Amino acid sequence: MKRIIKKLISIFLLLLLIISILFIGIGYVNYVKAIDDVSIADKVAEIRKRPHYVTFDKINENLFTATVAIEDRRFYEHHGVEYRSMLRAAVTNVFAHGIVGGGSTITQQLAKNLYFDYQPSYLRKVSEIFVAYDLEKKLSKKEILELYVNVINYGDNHIGIYEAAHGYFHKEPSELTIDEATLLAGLPQSPSNYQLSNHYKEARLRQKQVLEAMVDTDVLTSHEMQQLLQ
């Protein structure tokens, strides 16, 4: 009986290995096709030429601090992919019987926005990883953050920080208050569920999570958080 169990386990592990290799192979092929169609350099140049593209120095720094705290607190330490987060997300997905989270870093989210659609897929996730590594090799962390806030969805059809700042607050991104910046930083996780037009209460609850993440990462004190929540 023990031999049969060991053999079944060996077969299962072999099948798992084969499936993993196939996934990685297909994901790599999709990645190669994507960057062959449009190189990363051309994609980045295309985004930077957009009429409302905002450079790093013209965006309130609190937006970047809050975004890193809530979306990817090890952003400055990893090289594009956070495998521990992906593993946690994979376990969560197994128990949820579907893809409910991806454990993506900011760099992976940028890769998705540059090249891939929004339909959750493990194959897409593999392709994202390859693009993320390329982005980290070619761009600085500052450049990645700048591009990210210019392409991410902030809800209510506001794509990028220029549209979000003007659409929600009628001001330039540099003029955002810390309250406004931390509110916006929470929206990209689920724009349709947090957009301010019809989910303002939910957005404020999400902002509390952002502020708590900032306290956890020592960029904000508990006292400062309480003042902002009043």
N, C-alpha and C positions, 0 to 999 in steps of 0.2 A: 504493500500500500504506500509506504514511504517513497519507494522508487517511482511509483506512478505519479505521486504528488510532485516530486522533484522534477520529473520529466515534463509535467504540465506547466510548472513554473518556468522551466527553461524555455519551453515553446512560447509561453506568453511573453517572456522577456525578449526573445528573438523577434517575435512579431512586433513588439513595441519598438525595438531598435530599427526594424525595417521601415515601419511607418514613420518614425522620426526622421530617418534619412530621406525618405520620399518627400516629407513636408519641407525639410530644409532645402532639398534640391529644387523643388517646384518654386519655393519662396525665392530662392536665389535667381532662378530663371526669370521670374517676374520682376525682380529688382534690376537685373541686367537690362531687360527690355525697357523698363521705365527710364533708366538713366541714359540708355542709348537713344531713346526718342528725344529726350530733352535733358541735357547735362545739368548737374547741380549748379554749376556756375551760371548757366543760362537761366535756370529757374530763379535763383537768387537775384540776378540782375533784373529779371522781369518784374519781380515783386517790388524791388527798390525803385523802379520807374513808375509805379502807380501814383496817381495824382495826390492821394492822401497818405502816402507813406510817411511815417514819423520816425526820425532818428532817435537813438538812445538818449541823447542829451536834452531832447525836447519832450521827455516823458517824466512825470513825477516818479522819483525813485521808489516811493512807497509801493507803487504798483508792482515793480520788479521784486521787491522784498517779499511782499505778500504772495505773489504768484509762486515764487520758489518755495516759500514756507508751506503752502497748501497743496501744490501740485507735485513738487519734486525736491524735497528738502536736502537730498544729497546731490543736487544738480552740479555743484562745483567740485564734487569728488569723483563721480563716475565718468565713464568715457562714452556715454550715450545710452547705455542700457543698464537697468537695475534688476538683475536676475532674481534677487530675493523678493522684490515687489511682484515680479511676474509670477513667481512660484506661488506666492500667497493668493494672487488673483486667480491662478489656475485652479487651486484647491477650492476657492469660493465658487468658481464657475461649475466645478464638478457637482458640488452640493446643490447648486441652483439649477442644474440641468440646462444650462445655457450660458452664453457669454454676457455676464452682467458687469464685468470689470476687466481691465486689461493690464493694470500695473505699469502703464506707459510712463516713461520719463518725458520731460518737456521736449527733449530732442526727438524722441519717437513721435510725439504729437505733431511736432513741426514736420517730420518726414511724412506723416499721414496726410497733413494738409497740403504738402507740396506735390505729392504723387498719387495718393490712393484715395478711394472713396470711403464713405463713412459706415459701410456695412460691416459689422463685426465679423472677423474671420481670422482663424489661426494662421492661414496661409498669408494673409495680408500682414499679420503681426511679424512673421518671419521676414518678409520683404522690408518692413519698416526697420527692423534691426540692422539690416545691411546698409540702408540709407542713413540711419542714425550714426553708424560708425563713420561713414563718409563725411557727414556734416561735422562731426567732432574733429575730424582730421583737417578739414578745409576751413573751418570757421572758429572764431574765439567764442567763449561762453557769452560774452557780451553781445556778439553778433547774433548768436542763436536766440537769446532772449529778445533782442530787438525784432528779429524776424517773426518770432512766435507771437508777440503781442500785436503784430501788424496783420496776421492772417487768421487769428483765432476768432471763433464766433462768440460774441457777447450777448446773444439773444436779440429779439426784436429786429432781425435782419441787419444788425450792426456787426459787420465783419471788420475786425481790427480796432485798435484803440482810438483812432481818430474818430471813426463813426460812433463808437460807444461814448466817448467823452462829449462829443457834440450832440449826439442824439438823446442822451440821458440828462446831461447837465449843462448843455449849451456853452461849453468852454473848451479851451485847448487842453491836450493831455498834460502839459506842463503845469496847468493851473488846478489840477485835481487836488482836493484835500485828502488827508489820510483816510477819512471816513469814506469818501467816494472811491478812492483807490482800492481799499480793502473790500468794499462792496463789489466792485467790478471784478476783482481777482477771483471771487468765488463763482462767478457765472459760467465760465467755460466748461466746468464739469458736466453740466446739463443745461444748456442755454434755454431750451424750451420750457424747462421746469423752474428756472430761476429768473427769466427775463422780467424786467421791472414793470412792464406794462400791465401784466395780469398775475404776477407771482411775487409781488413786492415783499409780502410777509415771509415767504419761503427764502427769498434772497437775503433778507436780514438774518434769518436763522443760519443760513449758509455763511454769511459774513462772520457770525460768532465763531464758527469753526475755523475760519481763516485767522481771526484774531488769536484764538487759542493755539493754533499752529505757530503763529509768530511768537507767542509767549514760550512755547515748547522749544523753539529754536533760538531763544534768547535775543530776539531783535525787538521785543516789546516786553514791558513789565506788566504784571498783573494789574497794577494800579492804573497804568495807561490804558489797558484793555477795558477796565471798568468805566473809565471816563468816557471812552468812545461808545460804550454800550448804553450810556445814560440817555 
